[in-house]
Amino acid sequence: KPICLVENVNGWVKKQPKRKFYGELPYTYLKIADGCDHTCTFCDIPNIKGKHESRFPEDIINEAKELVDSNVKEIILISQDITQYGKDLKEKTNLIWLLNDLIKIDNLRRIRLMYLNPGSISDDLINLISKSKKICKYLDIPIQHIGKKILRRMGRKGSYNEFINLFSRIREKIPEIAFRSSIIIGFPGETENDYNLLCKFLEEVRLDWVGFFKFSPQEGTKAYHYNNKIDKKTVDRRYNDIVLLQNEISMELREELVGKTLEVLIEQSSIELNNYWEGR
């Protein structure tokens, strides 16, 4: 049951049509920017959507207020990389300033952050998340891989140790934080050692959720022309094994919640079980 429908028009960031609401879900997504200035070799988004373009902060705030007036309790901020918000606007603003304005909205219970580039997460942002009662203690940080060689072939920064330090730094400030990430399996040139190091990373950092994706060459991207592609049988094996590994980690983390009392945002009555509710 989608809560809204936004028409796709050229230059929508500055000409966004009025939202049309459907359904009764208590949460919705709010896009704060579109496009991307990163140069990941596997991704065609910059060619499709163009450069990063932020929405004006007043438009975002006004839309958020309308959503809350429509009984939305949780707003999920999204863009290709929300840490880049505001860098292209003439007026001085950034994600932290936007969050501080959103926090002030009456009756808005939760703000969730999705898609943060791991190299752009500042201490100021971490401190704000740790102190705010409205910002969910949840971060979606797509790392894509941890092998330095693979990351450079992907056109990305970071390394095993840098990512370990990042997640440790956030957990030190926000012990109850939950993490989600995205990882590509079978990127051209990925060796068995690269894959084993990735498994070791997951066992050490213990992320709550991970979306795994088998590498799929996209025409128009640099990686489309890479040699050293991994055969399908190897990719399938690595994918299946790492999904099982992460499932075990996720289940162990869920079991640690047994016996605890948590605030839950009810979405709907359970589809599968009578007298149960589904929530987040």
N, C-alpha and C positions, 0 to 999 in steps of 0.2 A: 504494500500500500504506500506508494510514494507520497510524500507530503507536499511536494511542489514540482512544478514544471517550469523550467527557464528556457525560453527559445534561444537558439544559437544564431547569433547574428554577427557579422563582421564588426570588430571594434566594440564588442559587447561590454568590455570593461568600463568604457566611458558612456555607453548608451544602453545600459542594462534595462530590459523591459521589466515592467511590474510583475512580481511573482504571482502565480496562480496556485492556490492551495487545494490539495486533495488529501483525504485521509485524516487520521487523528493521532498520528505518532507524536510523542512528546519531545522528539528531537529532530533536528534538521541540519543540513550542511549549508554553510555560508561561504561562498568563494570570495576571497579578499584580493585576489590577483589572478592573472592568467599569463600564459607564455613562460618562457624559460631562457635564461642567459647561460646556463651551464652547457658544457660541450661533451656530454657523455656519448661515447662512440656507438652505443647500442640503441640510442633513443632518437626518435624522429620528431618529438614534440616541438623543438625549436623551428623545424621546417614547416610544421603544420600550423602552429599557433603563433609563431613569431617570438619576439623578445618579451621579456618580463614586463608586465604592465599592471601597476597597482590601481585599485579602485580608490576613489577619494574617501578619506576617513569618515566624513560626515554622511556619505551615502551608506557606508557599512553600518554606522551607528543607527541611522534612521531605519534601515531595513531590520536590524537586530531588534529594535524596539517594536516594530510591527509584528515580528515573529513572536515575541514575548506576549504581545497583546492578543495573538492568536492561540495562546496557551502552550507555546513551545517552552520547554523547561531547560533543554540543553541545546546549545549551538556549537556546531563542529566547524572550526575554521579550516579552510583548505585552500591550497593552490599547489603549483608544482613544487614550490619551496617557500613556506610561509616566513622563513627567517629573512627573506629578501624583501619583505613588504616595506614599501615606502621609499626605497632607495632611488626610484625614478621620479618621485613627485617633487614639485618645486617647494611646496611647504614642507618644513622639517618634521618628519614623523618616522616611526618605525613600529615594529611589532609590539614592543613593550609599551609605547605610548598608546597604541590602539587597544591593547589589553586593559590598560588602566582605565580607559574610557568605557569599555564594555563592562567591566566589573561594576561600574556605578549604576548600571541599569537595574531598576527595581524589578523584582520577581524573576530575574534570570538566575536560575539555580546553578547551571554548569556551563563551562566553556571548555571544549576539548580541542587539542591542537594536533593536527595531522600533517605529516610530510615536512619534516625538518631536516635540512641537509646537516649531516654530522659535523661538518667543518665550520658551521656558523652558529653553533649554540653557545651563547655567551654566559658568563657567570651572572650577569644582571638578569637575564631571562630565567635562569635556574633559581635565583633568589626570589624572583617574583612568583614563580610557580609554587615554591615552597611555602611562601607566606600567605598566598591567596586561598581563601576557602572556596572560591568559585571555580578556579581553574583545576580541571581534573588532574589527578596525579597519574597521568598517562601520557606517553609520548610515542609517536610513530616516527621512527628514525630509520629510513631506508639506507642500509650500508652497502648493499649489493654484493659485497665480498669482503674478505679481510686480507687476502694475499696482496702484498705491495705490487708485485709484478702484474697481477691480474687487474688490480685497481688502476694502474697507470695505463694499461691497454684499454681499459674502459673510459679513460679520460677523467678519472676521479682521484681525489686525494685520500689520505688516510693510510693506516696500516694496522696490523694486529695489535701492537702495543698502544697506538693512539686510540683505537676504539675501546680497548680494555680500560684505559685511563678515563675516557669520556664517560662510559657507563658507570664506572666506579665513582667518578666525581659527582655525577648526578645522584647516585644512590646515597652517597655520603650526606648530601644536603637534603634529599627527599627519600628517606628509607622505605616509604610505602609505595614508591613509584612503580608503575607497570609499563613495560616496554613492548612495542611491536616493531618488527623490521621486515624488510624485503631483501631477498638474496637470490641471485642468479646462479643456477647450476649448469656446468658444462660450457662456460664461456670459452671461446677459442684460446687454446694454449694452457688451459687448466690441467695441471698434472695431478697424479694421485697424491703427491705431497701437498699440493695446494688444497685439495679436497680434504685430506686428513687434518690439516691445520684449521680448516673451517669447522670441522666437527669438534676439534679441541676447543676452539673459541666458544662454540655454543655450550659446551659442557662447563666452561669456566664462567662465562658471563650470565648464563641462565636467563634468557629472554622469555617473556611470558607467551608471546605469539610471534611466529615468523611465517611470512608468505614466501614460499619457494616457487621459482619460475625456471623452467628449462629454457636455456638460451634459444631464441628464435631470431634468425637474421632478418632484419627489416630493410627492405630495399630503400636506398637513399641515405643510409647511415654508413659511417666509416667501417664499423664492425662487419657489415655485410660482405666486405671484400677480404676479411681476414682469412689467412691460412690457418693451419693447425686446428681445424674444427674437430670436435670430439664426436666419435661415432655414437649413434643412437642407443645402442645396447649399453655402453658405458654411462651415458647421461641418465638413462632410465634407472640403472642400478644405483648410481650416486643419489639421484633424486629420491627414490623409494627408501633408501637406507637413512638419509638425513631427515626425511619426514618422520620416520619412526623414532629416530633419536629425539627430535624436537617434541614430538607428541608425549614421550615419556617425561621430558623436562616440564612441559606445560601441565601435565597431570599432577606431577609432584608439587608444583607451585600451587595448583588449585587445592590440593589436599591440605596444604598449610593454612587455608582459609577456614577449614572446618572448625566450628566452635566459635568463630568470630562473628560479631554483629556489624553489619555494613549497611550503609544507606544505598537503597536500590531505586532506580527510576523505573517504574512499572510501564511496560510498553503495551501489553495486551494479555488476555487470558491464554493459557497454554493451548497450543494446537493439538498436542499429543496426550496430555494428562488432564484429567478432570480435577477441578479445585486447586489448580496450580496457576501461577502467573509467570510471565516471561518479563525480564527486565535487564537493566544494564547498570 
